[in-house]
Structures are given as structure tokens and as C-alpha cells.
Amino acid sequence: MKQQSSRYTAPSWLKWVLLIVGLLILLSGCLLTWMYVQIQSNHTEGYSEAKSLALSKTNIASVSDVTSYNGERPIHIVRGKTESDEELAAFINLNNAKVLTTINTSTMVSSDQLKKELQANCSSCSFLDIQLAYEENSPAWELTYIDENQRYVLEYVKAENGKPIQRFAFRQPQT
């Protein structure tokens, strides 16, 4: 006697293949989620310690932002306001739990001004980013852009007056 078949009946090997593919997709999703969480936690590592150190050892009363800069040594930059509403930036080395320096942000060259100067001096440059840094034992701005020769450029200027500290230009590989 011949077994009846239905158009909704699938061979058993197809069921196993679909089950295995589904499990692989689920496991890959779990792995990617775990990796993302681990990378994010490493990215913000030390932020709470830097924040508490800034609150205890500087005039900062409320913290608005914590970032990190990985130059010669890792530096955490804590920005916040004092009791008298002045904005400060504290540069902290967590390796020895020391506040390296504190600067009033009103005395710094603004990031907008540096961006405008870059665009005025190099109209064909493509601006990418600007962030606070700590170079040559002083607060600095790190400007990142693509110059007219299609090089990836990291330029460091003093935060107080905008004078150049150093500049790195990397050629992009030819394809």
C-alpha cells in the first residue's frame, strides 16, 4: 500500500536542516549581543572612578560628561560645573589616581572656532571629529579630518590658544 502524501509534508532531512540553521542563527545573535555588551563595558571602564575623583579633588560640583583619551597613557576627561556655574574640564590619570590639571572651558579655544579655522584654511578638507585630548602634558584639542591629499589627519592644538602641538597624516592604501 502506498503512503499518502500531502503538499505540506516536508522530508525529515529538511526539518533537521531548518532546525540546525535556526539554532545557529539564535546562537550567533546571542554571541553578537554578548560581544557588544563586553565592548561597551570596556569602552566606559573607569568612568565612575574618574567622576568620583573629579568631584572629590576638584571644584567640579556636578558632572556633565566623562570621556577618555588614549594617548601616551590613558586619560579620563571629566567636564562639569562648579557651585558658581563655571564650566571646568578635569584631566585625570586613573593609574595613579591623580588629577593632572583642571581648565576653565571659557578660557579654551572653542571647538566651533577650530572647525571654522580648519574649513577656512582647507576648503577641500573633510572634517570628521574634534575632541579633548592631553598631549605634551597639557590639555589639547584633537582634530580629525581628511586633507586635500586624501590623507587621514590627526592634528593636536593647545586648548588654551589653538597653537599647533603635532600633526599626523596617514596615507590611505591604494586600491
C-alpha positions as CSV (number, residue, x, y, z in Angstrom):
1,M,0.0,0.0,0.0
2,K,1.3,3.4,-0.9
3,Q,1.6,6.1,1.8
4,Q,-0.4,9.2,1.1
5,S,1.4,12.4,0.8
6,S,0.4,16.0,1.3
7,R,1.8,19.1,-0.2
8,Y,2.5,20.3,3.3
9,T,4.6,17.3,4.2
10,A,8.4,18.0,4.2
11,P,11.1,15.4,4.2
12,S,12.7,14.8,7.6
13,W,16.1,15.9,6.5
14,L,14.7,19.4,5.6
15,K,13.2,19.7,9.1
16,W,16.6,18.9,10.6
17,V,18.4,21.4,8.3
18,L,15.9,24.2,9.2
19,L,16.2,23.4,12.9
20,I,20.1,23.5,12.8
21,V,20.1,26.7,10.8
22,G,17.6,28.3,13.2
23,L,19.8,27.3,16.2
24,L,22.9,28.7,14.5
25,I,21.1,32.0,13.9
26,L,20.0,32.1,17.5
27,L,23.5,31.3,18.9
28,S,25.1,33.9,16.5
29,G,22.6,36.5,17.8
30,C,23.4,35.7,21.4
31,L,27.2,35.8,20.7
32,L,26.9,39.2,18.9
33,T,24.8,40.6,21.8
34,W,27.4,39.4,24.4
35,M,30.3,40.9,22.4
36,Y,28.5,44.2,22.1
37,V,27.9,44.4,25.8
38,Q,31.5,43.5,26.6
39,I,32.9,46.1,24.2
40,Q,30.6,48.8,25.6
41,S,31.6,48.0,29.2
42,N,35.3,48.2,28.3
43,H,34.7,51.5,26.5
44,T,33.3,53.1,29.6
45,E,35.6,51.4,32.1
46,G,36.9,53.8,34.7
47,Y,34.3,56.5,34.1
48,S,32.7,56.2,37.5
49,E,36.1,56.3,39.3
50,A,37.1,59.4,37.3
51,K,33.8,61.1,38.1
52,S,34.1,60.5,41.8
53,L,37.8,61.6,41.8
54,A,36.8,64.8,39.9
55,L,34.0,65.5,42.4
56,S,36.3,65.0,45.4
57,K,39.6,66.6,44.2
58,T,38.4,69.5,42.0
59,N,36.0,72.3,42.2
60,I,33.5,70.4,40.0
61,A,30.2,70.1,41.8
62,S,28.2,68.4,39.0
63,V,29.5,66.2,36.2
64,S,28.0,66.6,32.7
65,D,30.3,64.4,30.7
66,V,33.1,61.8,31.0
67,T,35.3,60.8,28.1
68,S,38.6,59.1,27.7
69,Y,41.7,59.8,25.6
70,N,44.3,57.1,24.9
71,G,47.5,58.9,24.1
72,E,50.8,58.1,25.7
73,R,48.8,57.0,28.7
74,P,45.0,56.7,29.2
75,I,43.5,60.0,30.4
76,H,39.9,60.5,31.6
77,I,38.4,63.9,30.9
78,V,35.6,64.9,33.2
79,R,33.6,68.0,32.3
80,G,31.2,69.7,34.7
81,K,30.1,72.8,36.6
82,T,31.3,74.4,39.8
83,E,29.0,75.7,42.5
84,S,29.3,79.2,40.9
85,D,28.2,77.7,37.5
86,E,31.7,77.8,35.8
87,E,32.4,75.0,33.4
88,L,35.5,73.1,34.1
89,A,37.3,70.2,32.4
90,A,39.5,67.9,34.7
91,F,42.2,65.7,33.1
92,I,42.6,62.6,35.3
93,N,45.2,59.8,35.3
94,L,43.5,56.8,36.9
95,N,46.7,54.8,37.0
96,N,47.9,56.9,39.9
97,A,44.5,58.4,40.9
98,K,45.8,61.9,40.2
99,V,44.1,65.0,38.7
100,L,46.7,66.2,36.2
101,T,45.1,69.6,35.5
102,T,41.9,71.4,35.5
103,I,41.0,74.1,33.0
104,N,38.1,76.5,32.8
105,T,36.3,75.8,29.5
106,S,35.7,79.6,29.0
107,T,39.4,80.1,28.6
108,M,39.7,77.4,26.0
109,V,39.5,77.9,22.2
110,S,36.1,76.7,21.2
111,S,35.7,73.6,19.1
112,D,33.5,75.5,16.7
113,Q,36.2,78.1,16.2
114,L,38.8,75.4,15.4
115,K,36.4,73.8,13.0
116,K,35.8,77.1,11.2
117,E,39.5,77.8,11.0
118,L,40.1,74.4,9.5
119,Q,37.4,74.9,6.9
120,A,38.8,78.4,6.1
121,N,42.4,77.1,5.7
122,C,41.5,74.0,3.8
123,S,38.2,74.2,1.9
124,S,38.7,70.8,0.3
125,C,39.3,69.1,3.7
126,S,36.6,66.8,5.1
127,F,36.1,67.4,8.8
128,L,35.4,64.2,10.8
129,D,35.7,64.9,14.6
130,I,37.1,67.1,17.4
131,Q,37.6,66.0,21.0
132,L,39.5,67.0,24.0
133,A,42.9,65.3,24.4
134,Y,46.0,65.5,26.6
135,E,49.3,65.9,24.7
136,E,52.7,67.2,25.7
137,N,51.5,67.4,29.4
138,S,48.8,69.9,28.6
139,P,45.1,70.0,27.5
140,A,44.7,69.9,23.8
141,W,42.1,69.5,21.1
142,E,42.4,66.5,18.7
143,L,41.1,67.4,15.2
144,T,40.4,64.5,12.9
145,Y,39.9,65.1,9.2
146,I,40.7,64.1,5.6
147,D,43.0,66.6,3.9
148,E,43.2,67.7,0.3
149,N,45.6,64.8,-0.5
150,Q,43.1,62.3,0.9
151,R,45.2,61.6,4.0
152,Y,43.6,60.8,7.3
153,V,44.9,63.5,9.7
154,L,45.1,63.8,13.4
155,E,46.1,67.3,14.5
156,Y,46.7,68.4,18.0
157,V,46.4,72.0,19.1
158,K,46.7,73.6,22.5
159,A,43.3,74.0,24.2
160,E,44.2,77.4,25.6
161,N,45.3,79.2,22.5
162,G,44.9,76.9,19.5
163,K,48.7,76.8,18.7
164,P,49.8,73.5,17.0
165,I,51.4,70.8,19.0
166,Q,51.7,68.0,16.5
167,R,50.2,66.6,13.3
168,F,50.0,63.1,12.0
169,A,48.9,62.4,8.4
170,F,48.3,58.9,7.2
171,R,48.1,57.9,3.5
172,Q,45.2,55.7,2.6
173,P,46.2,52.4,0.9
174,Q,45.8,52.4,-2.9
175,T,43.2,50.0,-4.2
